[in-house]
Amino acid sequence: MAFDVFFIFLYALGGAAVAGVLGAGALWAVRHRSAAVSLTVVVAVSVTAMMAGTLSVAQAMFLSSHDLFVVTVVVGAASAVSFGAAVLLGRWVVVRSKALTQATRSFGDGGAFAAPVKAGTAELEALSRELAATSAKLNESRERERALDASRRELVAWISHDLRTPLAGVRAMAEALEDGVAAEPERYYRQIRAEAERLNTMVGDLFELSRIHAGALSLMPSRISTYDLVDEALSSVGALAEQLGVRLVGERVVQEAIDVDSKEMTRVLYNLLSNALHRTPQDGTVVIAAEEGADDTVVFSVTDGCGGIAEQDLPRVFDTGWRGTEARTPPGGAGLGLAIVQGIVEAHSGRASVRNVMGGCCFEVVLPRAP
């Protein structure tokens, strides 16, 4: 009995093996064809292997012609059904694959990915989800690129205007001095010097911003007290506050140690305080504070009396070239100060933000506390 079973097994294995070898060759030949063709070949190989093994055993068992015919018919019918099901399944997979392929073409057109309405296999569903996530990221990148491009165009236009205006004034005053028609030469000299300082500041801001964007900002951090940092910032803008008639107040300044580049962070606070002083009306108050924040951080805040910023403009405040309305724009400003603030703060692993408060707005800089 055991010998007969082993004999049957060998016959079935031999017939199936021959069909498998032929099927492997067929699969290799159609490896670059449609999934439906490959699926059909796989089913055809399975069915052929089953038929070959069954008929080999039937022949070896010396069945009667009638019995052999019956076995052949049964196997043939099962094979036909299996082959037909494979063809239908392959077409179903191909249709959904084509629908997914059609949906992915929206990437090249700059649109968003829309998954096919009809559900596909688990693998196609997973691929659709990944494509949708990638599409969302690409759309965000496109929006950032558009915003940056618009910001660059605005910056070029504003810088061109802001450079042309003082240069035209300097040229006119120089010509007046050269022709000897200047009524007050000393005043012209002072004005030319002031315009030269203004131009030098703008060029310096452009250079600093280019270093930030290029990732070439070199920091030299050292441990410094928040109290000393605020004191340096107040000293740097004291004369400007007196000139503009704005009260400058430091309050809620905690004594905490932070590891920062003191020169760059002083520039951050100077830019914030300078903007606040220019935006605040005469007899107004600008407040700077340094308080303990959450998660071992220190929060520097500068609150002004500018009257607030439009809600739709709040997300753009730190964009390069953004200056808001003329009423809140310092004379000669190029819209670079806040962009520089954000770049320096992020280089220190911090974050900068702005929010409206009663009567004005509050700029906050969050920095990690020294370990």
NUTI-143656 format. One record per residue: x negated, y, z of N, C-alpha, C in turn. Coordinates in steps of 0.2 Angstrom, whole numbers, padded with zeros to 4 digits, always signed. Example, Ala and Ser with C-alpha at 12.3 -4.5 7.8 and 13.67 -1.06 7.14 Angstrom:
-0066-0028+0039-0062-0022+0039-0066-0016+0039
-0064-0011+0035-0068-0005+0036-0064+0000+0039
//
This chain:
-0004-0006+0000+0000+0000+0000-0004+0006+0000
-0009+0006+0004-0014+0012+0005-0018+0013-0002
-0020+0007-0005-0023+0008-0011-0019+0011-0017
-0012+0009-0017-0008+0012-0022-0007+0019-0021
-0006+0021-0015-0006+0028-0013-0012+0032-0016
-0018+0029-0014-0024+0032-0016-0024+0033-0024
-0022+0027-0027-0022+0027-0034-0018+0032-0037
-0012+0033-0034-0007+0038-0037-0010+0045-0036
-0013+0046-0030-0016+0053-0028-0022+0054-0034
-0026+0049-0036-0031+0051-0041-0028+0053-0047
-0023+0049-0049-0019+0051-0056-0016+0058-0056
-0013+0059-0050-0010+0066-0050-0015+0072-0049
-0021+0070-0046-0026+0075-0045-0029+0076-0052
-0030+0071-0056-0034+0071-0062-0029+0075-0067
-0023+0074-0067-0019+0078-0072-0018+0085-0070
-0017+0086-0063-0017+0093-0061-0024+0097-0062
-0029+0093-0061-0036+0097-0062-0037+0099-0069
-0035+0095-0074-0036+0097-0081-0032+0103-0083
-0025+0103-0080-0021+0109-0081-0024+0115-0078
-0027+0114-0072-0030+0120-0068-0036+0123-0071
-0040+0118-0074-0046+0121-0078-0044+0125-0084
-0039+0122-0088-0036+0126-0094-0033+0133-0091
-0029+0132-0086-0026+0138-0083-0031+0144-0081
-0037+0141-0078-0042+0146-0076-0045+0150-0082
-0046+0146-0087-0048+0149-0094-0043+0154-0096
-0036+0152-0096-0031+0157-0098-0031+0163-0094
-0032+0163-0088-0032+0168-0083-0038+0173-0085
-0044+0170-0086-0049+0174-0088-0048+0178-0094
-0045+0175-0099-0044+0178-0105-0039+0184-0105
-0034+0184-0100-0029+0189-0099-0030+0193-0093
-0037+0193-0091-0038+0197-0085-0037+0205-0085
-0037+0207-0091-0036+0214-0093-0029+0216-0095
-0025+0211-0095-0018+0212-0098-0014+0214-0092
-0007+0215-0093-0002+0217-0088-0002+0212-0083
+0001+0215-0077+0002+0210-0071+0007+0205-0073
+0012+0207-0077+0017+0202-0079+0014+0196-0083
+0009+0197-0087+0006+0192-0091+0002+0187-0086
-0002+0191-0082-0006+0187-0077-0001+0182-0072
+0004+0185-0070+0009+0182-0066+0012+0176-0070
+0014+0177-0076+0017+0172-0080+0012+0166-0081
+0006+0168-0082+0000+0163-0083+0000+0159-0077
+0000+0162-0071-0001+0159-0064+0004+0153-0063
+0011+0156-0065+0016+0151-0064+0016+0145-0069
+0014+0147-0075+0013+0142-0081+0008+0137-0079
+0003+0139-0076-0003+0134-0073+0000+0130-0068
+0004+0133-0063+0006+0129-0058+0011+0124-0060
+0016+0126-0065+0021+0121-0068+0017+0116-0072
+0013+0118-0076+0009+0113-0080+0005+0108-0076
+0002+0110-0071-0002+0106-0066+0003+0101-0063
+0009+0103-0061+0014+0099-0058+0017+0094-0063
+0018+0096-0069+0020+0092-0074+0015+0086-0076
+0009+0089-0077+0004+0084-0078+0002+0079-0073
+0002+0081-0067+0002+0076-0061+0007+0071-0061
+0013+0074-0062+0019+0069-0061+0020+0064-0067
+0019+0067-0073+0019+0062-0079+0013+0057-0079
+0007+0059-0076+0002+0055-0076+0003+0049-0071
+0006+0051-0065+0008+0045-0061+0014+0041-0063
+0019+0044-0067+0024+0040-0070+0022+0035-0075
+0017+0038-0079+0014+0033-0084+0010+0028-0081
+0006+0029-0076+0002+0024-0072+0007+0019-0069
+0013+0021-0067+0017+0016-0063+0021+0012-0068
+0020+0013-0074+0023+0008-0079+0031+0008-0078
+0033+0014-0078+0041+0015-0078+0044+0013-0085
+0050+0011-0084+0053+0010-0091+0054+0016-0095
+0056+0016-0101+0056+0021-0105+0062+0026-0103
+0067+0023-0101+0073+0027-0098+0071+0031-0092
+0067+0028-0087+0065+0031-0081+0060+0036-0083
+0056+0035-0087+0051+0040-0089+0054+0046-0092
+0059+0045-0096+0063+0050-0100+0066+0054-0094
+0069+0051-0089+0073+0055-0084+0068+0059-0080
+0062+0056-0078+0058+0060-0075+0055+0066-0079
+0054+0065-0085+0052+0070-0090+0057+0076-0090
+0063+0074-0091+0069+0079-0091+0069+0083-0085
+0069+0080-0079+0069+0083-0073+0063+0088-0072
+0057+0086-0073+0052+0090-0073+0052+0096-0077
+0054+0094-0084+0055+0100-0089+0060+0105-0087
+0065+0103-0084+0071+0108-0082+0068+0112-0076
+0065+0109-0071+0062+0113-0066+0056+0118-0068
+0053+0115-0073+0047+0120-0076+0050+0126-0079
+0056+0124-0083+0059+0130-0087+0062+0135-0082
+0065+0133-0077+0068+0138-0072+0062+0141-0069
+0057+0138-0067+0051+0141-0063+0048+0147-0068
+0047+0145-0074+0044+0149-0079+0048+0155-0080
+0055+0154-0081+0059+0160-0082+0059+0165-0076
+0059+0162-0070+0059+0166-0064+0053+0170-0064
+0047+0167-0066+0041+0170-0066+0041+0176-0071
+0044+0175-0077+0044+0181-0082+0048+0186-0079
+0054+0185-0076+0058+0190-0073+0055+0194-0067
+0051+0190-0063+0048+0193-0058+0042+0198-0060
+0039+0195-0065+0033+0199-0068+0036+0206-0071
+0042+0205-0075+0045+0211-0078+0047+0216-0072
+0049+0213-0067+0052+0218-0061+0046+0222-0058
+0040+0218-0057+0034+0221-0055+0031+0226-0059
+0031+0225-0066+0029+0229-0071+0033+0236-0071
+0040+0235-0071+0044+0241-0072+0042+0246-0066
+0042+0243-0060+0040+0247-0054+0033+0250-0054
+0029+0246-0057+0022+0249-0058+0022+0254-0063
+0026+0254-0068+0026+0259-0073+0029+0265-0070
+0034+0264-0066+0038+0270-0063+0033+0274-0058
+0029+0270-0055+0024+0273-0050+0018+0276-0054
+0016+0273-0060+0012+0277-0064+0014+0283-0067
+0021+0283-0069+0024+0289-0071+0024+0295-0066
+0026+0293-0060+0026+0297-0054+0019+0301-0053
+0014+0297-0054+0007+0299-0052+0005+0305-0057
+0008+0305-0063+0006+0310-0068+0007+0317-0066
+0011+0318-0060+0013+0325-0058+0006+0328-0055
+0002+0323-0053-0005+0326-0050-0008+0330-0055
-0009+0328-0061-0013+0331-0066-0009+0338-0068
-0002+0338-0067+0001+0344-0069+0002+0349-0064
-0002+0348-0058-0002+0352-0052+0005+0352-0048
+0009+0347-0049+0015+0346-0045+0014+0342-0039
+0019+0341-0036+0019+0336-0030+0021+0329-0032
+0019+0324-0028+0020+0317-0030+0027+0316-0027
+0031+0313-0032+0038+0310-0030+0038+0303-0031
+0039+0299-0025+0039+0292-0026+0045+0290-0030
+0044+0284-0034+0050+0281-0037+0056+0280-0033
+0062+0280-0036+0068+0279-0032+0069+0272-0030
+0068+0268-0035+0068+0260-0034+0062+0258-0030
+0064+0254-0025+0059+0251-0020+0055+0246-0024
+0048+0245-0023+0044+0240-0026+0042+0235-0021
+0036+0232-0022+0034+0227-0018+0031+0231-0012
+0029+0227-0006+0026+0230-0001+0019+0234-0002
+0015+0231-0007+0009+0234-0009+0011+0241-0013
+0016+0241-0017+0017+0247-0021+0020+0252-0016
+0024+0250-0011+0027+0255-0006+0021+0258-0002
+0016+0254+0000+0010+0257+0003+0006+0261-0001
+0006+0260-0008+0002+0264-0012+0006+0271-0013
+0013+0270-0013+0017+0276-0014+0016+0281-0008
+0015+0278-0002+0014+0282+0004+0008+0286+0004
+0003+0282+0002-0004+0285+0001-0004+0290-0004
-0001+0289-0009-0001+0294-0015+0003+0301-0012
+0008+0300-0009+0012+0305-0006+0008+0309-0001
+0004+0306+0003+0000+0309+0008-0006+0313+0004
-0009+0310-0001-0014+0313-0005-0011+0319-0008
-0005+0319-0011-0002+0324-0014-0001+0330-0009
+0001+0329-0003+0002+0334+0002-0005+0338+0003
-0010+0334+0004-0017+0337+0005-0019+0341-0001
-0018+0338-0007-0019+0342-0013-0016+0349-0014
-0009+0348-0012-0005+0354-0012-0008+0360-0007
-0010+0357-0001-0012+0362+0004-0019+0365+0001
-0023+0361-0002-0029+0363-0005-0028+0368-0011
-0023+0367-0015-0021+0372-0020-0019+0378-0017
-0015+0378-0012-0012+0384-0009-0018+0388-0006
-0023+0384-0002-0029+0388+0001-0033+0391-0005
-0034+0387-0010-0038+0390-0016-0034+0396-0019
-0028+0396-0020-0024+0402-0022-0025+0408-0018
-0024+0406-0011-0025+0412-0006-0032+0415-0006
-0037+0410-0007-0044+0413-0007-0045+0417-0013
-0043+0414-0019-0044+0418-0025-0040+0425-0025
-0034+0425-0022-0031+0431-0022-0035+0436-0017
-0037+0433-0011-0041+0437-0006-0047+0440-0010
-0051+0436-0014-0057+0438-0017-0055+0444-0022
-0050+0443-0026-0048+0448-0030-0047+0455-0027
-0043+0454-0021-0041+0460-0017-0048+0463-0014
-0052+0459-0012-0058+0461-0009-0062+0465-0014
-0063+0462-0020-0067+0466-0025-0064+0472-0027
-0057+0473-0027-0054+0479-0029-0055+0484-0023
-0054+0482-0017-0055+0486-0012-0062+0489-0011
-0067+0484-0011-0074+0486-0010-0076+0491-0016
-0073+0489-0022-0075+0494-0027-0073+0501-0026
-0066+0501-0024-0064+0508-0022-0067+0511-0016
-0069+0507-0011-0072+0510-0005-0079+0512-0006
-0082+0509-0011-0089+0511-0012-0089+0517-0017
-0084+0517-0022-0084+0522-0027-0083+0529-0023
-0078+0529-0018-0076+0535-0015-0082+0539-0011
-0086+0535-0007-0091+0539-0004-0097+0541-0009
-0098+0536-0014-0103+0538-0018-0102+0544-0022
-0095+0545-0024-0093+0551-0028-0094+0557-0024
-0092+0556-0017-0093+0562-0013-0101+0564-0012
-0105+0559-0011-0112+0560-0010-0115+0563-0017
-0113+0561-0022-0115+0564-0029-0113+0571-0029
-0107+0572-0028-0104+0579-0028-0108+0584-0023
-0109+0582-0017-0113+0586-0012-0120+0587-0015
-0123+0581-0017-0130+0582-0020-0131+0587-0025
-0126+0587-0030-0126+0591-0036-0125+0598-0033
-0121+0599-0028-0120+0606-0025-0126+0609-0022
-0130+0604-0018-0136+0606-0015-0141+0608-0021
-0142+0604-0026-0146+0604-0031-0145+0611-0035
-0139+0613-0036-0137+0619-0040-0138+0625-0035
-0139+0624-0029-0139+0630-0024-0132+0633-0023
-0127+0630-0024-0120+0633-0023-0117+0630-0016
-0121+0626-0012-0118+0624-0006-0118+0630-0001
-0112+0631+0002-0111+0637+0007-0114+0635+0013
-0114+0629+0015-0117+0626+0022-0121+0620+0020
-0127+0621+0018-0131+0615+0017-0132+0610+0022
-0133+0613+0029-0133+0608+0034-0127+0604+0035
-0121+0606+0034-0115+0602+0034-0116+0597+0029
-0118+0599+0023-0118+0594+0017-0123+0588+0019
-0129+0590+0022-0134+0585+0024-0131+0580+0029
-0127+0583+0034-0124+0578+0039-0119+0574+0036
-0115+0577+0031-0110+0573+0028-0113+0567+0024
-0119+0569+0020-0122+0564+0016-0125+0558+0020
-0128+0560+0026-0130+0555+0031-0125+0551+0033
-0119+0554+0035-0113+0550+0037-0111+0545+0032
-0110+0547+0026-0108+0543+0020-0113+0537+0019
-0119+0539+0020-0125+0534+0019-0124+0528+0024
-0123+0530+0031-0122+0526+0036-0115+0521+0035
-0110+0524+0032-0104+0521+0031-0105+0515+0025
-0109+0517+0020-0111+0513+0015-0115+0507+0018
-0120+0509+0022-0124+0504+0025-0120+0499+0029
-0115+0501+0033-0111+0497+0037-0107+0492+0032
-0105+0494+0027-0101+0490+0022-0105+0485+0019
-0111+0487+0017-0116+0482+0014-0118+0477+0019
-0119+0479+0025-0121+0474+0030-0115+0469+0032
-0109+0472+0032-0103+0467+0033-0103+0462+0027
-0104+0464+0021-0104+0460+0015-0109+0454+0016
-0115+0456+0018-0120+0452+0019-0119+0447+0024
-0116+0449+0030-0114+0444+0035-0109+0440+0033
-0104+0442+0029-0099+0438+0027-0101+0432+0022
-0106+0434+0018-0108+0430+0013-0112+0424+0017
-0116+0426+0022-0120+0421+0026-0115+0416+0029
-0109+0419+0032-0104+0414+0035-0101+0410+0030
-0099+0412+0024-0096+0408+0019-0101+0403+0016
-0107+0405+0016-0112+0400+0013-0115+0395+0019
-0112+0396+0025-0115+0391+0030-0122+0393+0032
-0124+0399+0031-0131+0400+0032-0132+0405+0039
-0126+0405+0043-0127+0409+0049-0131+0405+0054
-0136+0408+0056-0141+0405+0060-0140+0408+0067
-0138+0404+0072-0136+0406+0079-0142+0404+0083
-0143+0409+0088-0148+0407+0093-0145+0408+0100
-0141+0403+0102-0137+0403+0108-0142+0403+0115
-0139+0407+0119-0142+0408+0126-0137+0408+0131
-0138+0407+0137-0133+0407+0142-0132+0415+0145
-0126+0417+0145-0125+0424+0146-0118+0424+0150
-0117+0429+0155-0111+0429+0159-0106+0433+0155
-0100+0431+0155-0094+0435+0152-0094+0442+0154
-0096+0443+0160-0096+0450+0163-0101+0454+0159
-0107+0452+0158-0112+0456+0154-0110+0457+0147
-0107+0451+0144-0105+0452+0137-0100+0457+0136
-0095+0458+0141-0090+0463+0140-0093+0470+0142
-0097+0470+0146-0101+0476+0148-0104+0479+0142
-0108+0475+0138-0112+0477+0132-0107+0479+0127
-0101+0476+0126-0096+0478+0121-0093+0484+0123
-0092+0486+0129-0089+0492+0131-0094+0498+0130
-0100+0496+0131-0105+0502+0130-0106+0503+0123
-0105+0498+0119-0106+0500+0111-0101+0504+0108
-0095+0504+0111-0089+0507+0108-0087+0513+0113
-0090+0515+0118-0088+0520+0122-0088+0527+0119
-0093+0528+0115-0093+0535+0111-0087+0535+0106
-0086+0530+0103-0080+0530+0098-0074+0531+0102
-0073+0528+0107-0067+0529+0111-0066+0536+0113
-0071+0539+0116-0071+0546+0118-0069+0551+0112
-0072+0549+0106-0071+0553+0100-0064+0553+0098
-0061+0547+0098-0054+0546+0096-0049+0548+0101
-0051+0549+0107-0047+0551+0113-0042+0545+0115
-0045+0539+0115-0042+0533+0117-0045+0530+0123
-0041+0528+0128-0044+0525+0135-0046+0518+0133
-0052+0517+0136-0054+0510+0135-0055+0507+0142
-0052+0501+0143-0051+0498+0150-0053+0491+0150
-0057+0489+0155-0059+0482+0155-0056+0479+0162
-0052+0474+0161-0049+0471+0167-0049+0464+0167
-0048+0461+0172-0047+0453+0173-0053+0450+0170
-0059+0453+0171-0065+0450+0168-0068+0445+0173
-0068+0439+0172-0070+0433+0176-0078+0433+0175
-0081+0430+0181-0088+0429+0180-0089+0422+0178
-0090+0420+0172-0091+0414+0169-0097+0414+0165
-0101+0408+0164-0106+0407+0160-0104+0404+0153
-0107+0407+0148-0106+0404+0141-0112+0403+0137
-0113+0398+0133-0119+0398+0129-0117+0400+0122
-0119+0406+0120-0117+0409+0114-0123+0413+0111
-0123+0415+0105-0128+0420+0102-0125+0427+0105
-0129+0430+0109-0126+0436+0112-0126+0442+0107
-0130+0442+0102-0130+0447+0097-0123+0446+0093
-0122+0440+0091-0116+0439+0086-0110+0440+0090
-0110+0438+0096-0103+0438+0100-0102+0446+0102
-0107+0449+0103-0106+0457+0104-0103+0460+0098
-0106+0457+0092-0103+0460+0086-0095+0458+0086
-0094+0452+0088-0087+0450+0088-0082+0455+0092
-0084+0456+0098-0081+0460+0103-0081+0468+0100
-0086+0470+0097-0087+0476+0094-0082+0477+0089
-0081+0472+0084-0077+0473+0079-0069+0473+0081
-0068+0469+0086-0061+0469+0089-0059+0476+0092
-0064+0478+0096-0063+0484+0100-0063+0490+0095
-0067+0490+0090-0067+0496+0085-0060+0496+0081
-0058+0490+0079-0052+0490+0076-0046+0492+0080
-0046+0490+0086-0041+0492+0091-0041+0499+0092
-0047+0502+0093-0047+0510+0094-0045+0514+0088
-0046+0511+0082-0044+0515+0077-0036+0514+0076
-0034+0509+0078-0026+0507+0077-0022+0511+0082
-0025+0512+0088-0021+0515+0093-0021+0522+0093
-0015+0525+0094-0014+0532+0093-0018+0536+0099
-0019+0542+0098-0023+0546+0103-0019+0546+0110
-0023+0546+0115-0020+0545+0122-0017+0538+0123
-0019+0534+0119-0017+0527+0120-0022+0523+0124
-0021+0517+0125-0025+0513+0129-0027+0506+0126
-0033+0504+0126-0036+0498+0123-0039+0494+0129
-0036+0488+0130-0038+0484+0136-0042+0478+0133
-0048+0476+0136-0052+0470+0135-0052+0466+0142
-0051+0460+0141-0051+0455+0147-0055+0449+0145
-0057+0445+0150-0060+0439+0150-0058+0435+0155
-0054+0429+0153-0051+0425+0159-0052+0418+0157
-0051+0414+0163-0052+0407+0162-0046+0404+0158
-0048+0399+0153-0043+0396+0149-0042+0389+0150
-0038+0386+0147-0037+0378+0148-0043+0374+0145
-0044+0368+0148-0049+0364+0145-0056+0366+0145
-0058+0370+0151-0065+0372+0151-0067+0377+0146
-0062+0382+0145-0063+0387+0140-0063+0394+0143
-0066+0399+0140-0065+0406+0142-0062+0410+0136
-0057+0414+0138-0053+0418+0133-0054+0425+0134
-0057+0428+0129-0058+0435+0128-0052+0438+0124
-0049+0443+0127-0043+0446+0123-0044+0454+0123
-0042+0457+0117-0042+0464+0116-0035+0466+0114
-0032+0470+0118-0025+0472+0117-0025+0480+0115
-0021+0481+0110-0021+0488+0108-0014+0491+0108
-0013+0497+0105-0007+0500+0105-0005+0502+0098
-0006+0497+0093-0005+0499+0086+0002+0499+0084
+0007+0496+0088+0014+0495+0087+0016+0489+0084
+0011+0484+0083+0012+0477+0081+0011+0476+0074
+0010+0470+0072+0009+0468+0065+0015+0464+0063
+0017+0465+0056+0023+0462+0054+0022+0454+0054
+0027+0451+0056+0027+0443+0057+0024+0440+0051
+0026+0442+0045+0024+0439+0039+0016+0440+0037
+0014+0445+0041+0007+0447+0040+0002+0443+0045
+0005+0441+0050+0001+0438+0056-0004+0432+0053
-0001+0428+0049-0006+0422+0046-0012+0425+0042
-0011+0431+0039-0016+0434+0035-0021+0438+0038
-0020+0440+0044-0024+0445+0048-0032+0443+0047
-0034+0437+0048-0041+0435+0047-0043+0434+0040
-0039+0435+0035-0041+0433+0028-0046+0439+0026
-0051+0437+0022-0056+0442+0019-0052+0447+0015
-0053+0453+0017-0051+0459+0013-0044+0461+0015
-0041+0458+0020-0034+0460+0022-0035+0466+0027
-0031+0471+0026-0031+0477+0030-0025+0479+0032
-0019+0476+0030-0013+0478+0033-0011+0485+0029
-0006+0488+0033-0004+0495+0030-0009+0500+0031
-0008+0506+0028-0013+0511+0028-0013+0514+0035
-0007+0514+0038-0006+0517+0045-0011+0513+0050
-0012+0507+0049-0016+0503+0054-0023+0502+0051
-0025+0505+0046-0031+0504+0043-0036+0509+0045
-0042+0507+0048-0047+0512+0049-0050+0515+0043
-0051+0522+0043-0054+0525+0037-0061+0522+0035
-0061+0520+0029-0067+0517+0026-0067+0509+0027
-0062+0506+0030-0063+0499+0032-0062+0495+0026
-0066+0490+0025-0065+0486+0019-0062+0479+0021
-0059+0478+0027-0055+0472+0028-0060+0466+0029
-0066+0467+0032-0071+0462+0033-0072+0460+0040
-0070+0465+0044-0072+0464+0051-0069+0458+0055
-0062+0457+0053-0059+0451+0057-0061+0445+0053
-0062+0445+0047-0065+0439+0044-0072+0437+0047
-0076+0442+0048-0082+0441+0051-0081+0438+0058
-0076+0441+0062-0075+0438+0069-0073+0431+0069
-0069+0429+0064-0067+0422+0064-0072+0418+0062
-0077+0420+0057-0082+0416+0055-0087+0414+0061
-0089+0420+0065-0094+0419+0070-0091+0415+0076
-0084+0416+0077-0081+0412+0083-0081+0405+0081
-0079+0403+0075-0079+0396+0073-0086+0393+0073
-0091+0397+0071-0098+0394+0071-0100+0393+0079
-0096+0396+0084-0098+0394+0091-0093+0389+0093
-0089+0385+0089-0085+0380+0091-0079+0383+0094
-0077+0389+0093-0071+0392+0096-0066+0394+0091
-0061+0398+0093-0055+0399+0088-0053+0406+0090
-0051+0410+0085-0048+0417+0085-0041+0417+0083
-0037+0421+0087-0030+0421+0085-0027+0428+0087
-0021+0430+0085-0018+0436+0086-0011+0435+0087
-0008+0439+0091+0000+0439+0093+0002+0446+0094
+0008+0447+0093+0011+0453+0095+0013+0454+0102
+0012+0459+0105+0014+0461+0112+0018+0467+0112
+0021+0469+0118+0025+0475+0118+0020+0481+0116
+0022+0485+0111+0018+0491+0109+0012+0490+0105
+0010+0484+0104+0004+0483+0100+0003+0475+0099
-0003+0473+0098-0005+0466+0097-0011+0464+0101
-0012+0458+0102-0017+0455+0106-0021+0450+0102
-0028+0452+0102-0032+0447+0098-0036+0443+0104
-0036+0437+0103-0039+0432+0108-0045+0428+0104
-0050+0427+0108-0056+0423+0106-0057+0418+0111
-0056+0412+0110-0057+0406+0114-0064+0403+0113
-0068+0402+0118-0075+0399+0118-0075+0394+0123
-0079+0389+0122-0080+0384+0127-0085+0386+0133
-0083+0385+0139-0087+0387+0145-0094+0383+0145
-0099+0386+0147-0105+0382+0148-0105+0376+0153
-0108+0371+0151-0108+0365+0155-0111+0366+0162
//
